[in-house]
Amino acid sequence: MKQHEEYIRKLDLIAVKIRKHIIEMLYRAKSGHPGGSLSAVEAIVTLYFHHMKHDPKNPTDPNRDRFVLSKGHAAPTLYAALAECGYFDVKELLHLRQINCMLQGHPVRTHIPGVEASTGSLGHGLSFANGIAMAGKLDKKDYRVYVMVGDGETNEGQIWEAAAAASHYKLDNLTALIDRNFLQIDGNTEEVLRLESVRDRWSAFGWYVLEVNGHDIEEIIDALLIASEQKNQPTMIILNTVKGKGISFMENNIDFHGVPPNEMEYNLAMKELDTVQKALEASL
Amino acid sequence: MNKKMMANPRDAYGETLMELGGKNHDIVVLDADLSKSTKTILFAKKYPERFFEMGIAEANMISTAAGFASCGKIPFASSFAVFATGRVYDQIRIDVAYSKSNVKIFATHGGISVGKDGASHQMIEDLTLMRVLPNMTVLAPSDAAQTRRIVELMAATEGPMYARIGRANASVLYKKEDLKDLKIGEGIIVKDGSDVSIIACGTMVNQAVDAHEKLLQDGVSARVVDMHTIKPLDERLVTKCARETNTILTVEEHSVIGGLGGAVSEVLAESGSSTKFKRMGVQDMFCESGEPEELFEKYGLSTSHIVNNVKKLIR
């Protein structure tokens, strides 16, 4: 039991590290999307550092599990996770969004080891993930496909085309995760274009739906496991999250959707993350 | 004029896919509720496990095809040209072109000869839309035999590709052996001539060949080029035509803006050529319902329009 708690705390510690990378990257890039990057951290950490079958030394292994970041503006989180896994040098993170550098503002599959799909234009990633899952079934491979969509992203009609197709084709090798942080650029998701009931909508499209605290790694681990045991239907995991999670003044603050921290905010954010990191380290 | 043999390029597409399916097990086919019209149904019947009916959801079809390609599959995604390009431009842009995905978008029912369905279904912008995308190869085969060969080459050549054919039967231009050396990016001189070069693509190559015969009777020697590849354009052949005939007429069942005529005019303008030049195609307008022949007549794409334009140009 103690061992298990320690294991989870180690993953929490990775999550803090990823958050520090995100703040550093966005501060240096002087642009990018803090809010939706921070809300996605625990799910991405759980996938890359616990759940998925993948090998950074062999990023094109045909049998690897795949992760598609459909909400491409959370690229910093994906990049930081890939770098920490060893897909590329962590130093690359310091050159996010800079000319002549690898890490583009949004993920590109042709440039960046470990990136499965080019995203950024919202609504495509679930369809792309469906294609991978359908190819896996055709080839009788046992890899799994994971895709993260933003909650605001599900305004896009293509998401619902893909939702219908995934259940029609019984893609039980596909797990989607929705980053339910309730905020999109123009405001609260329920005021911009109502999404509730998210659970009922996906359920009506033929998906198995799970709901977890999207910042609780233990809950995410369990949900991913349950999802991988489902037969004949895809699973949607609703990650109840907080936009800007982990930085007090960014939490639930829509001003940080697409605005990077200034110097003062950067220092404050790093200080907060340092405190959390030290507490976690002390507990190990 | 002797009566021409006819064959349908759509049948050629479906049959070729079916044949290739037996040889190359990486080929998968996606369609959006039009498989009876695009003829992908022939593949579907023979290889049901590799055929994916995507329903009336073209955006999802294109991105899904890209997902397949990322796993080493060779997806052919088919629909009518209107739905296979304009409707899904963003999906093609990001998931296919930007991602350099090995996706083959094969559209039928291109151009105004779709006929009675009217302007909503008459795609006259697709060549432009696809040509402007980096990494994209753009093809418009002219007859059934060439369609067959182009489909084979698409399957065998890595990279994002778009091809469009028309709905109707097309006169037979080629025998199978004529096409064994066909290359993507190399136009074909179908008829040689010295007074003018008529550079045409797709359905209009036949009209150009008819025009060649009529012009011969009037003592005009017209070269006809089948420019089946719009991108990458055979620039060498364009400049050769400019040099040797000093007069070029482009003909396409497409808007005059940005397609074959656009591509040829860019080459000519930048080469500093003083070639006499005209683009034939649909002017900057939407057309209407009608029989294909009526539409060609009204919107300036009949054989006699080609003949008249040539005569005006060389005067």
Interface residues (C-beta under 8 A of the other chain):
Chain A: P62 V108 R109 T110 E116 A117 S118 T119 G120 S121 G123 H124 G125 S127 F128 A129 N130 G131 I132 A133 M134 A135 G136 L138 D139 G157 Q158 E161 A162 A164 A165 H168 Y169
Chain B: V28 E49 R50 F52 M54 G55 A57 A59 N60 I62 S63 T64 A65 A66 G67 F68 A69 S70 C71 G72 K73 P75 D90 Q91 R93 I94 D95 Y98 S99 K100
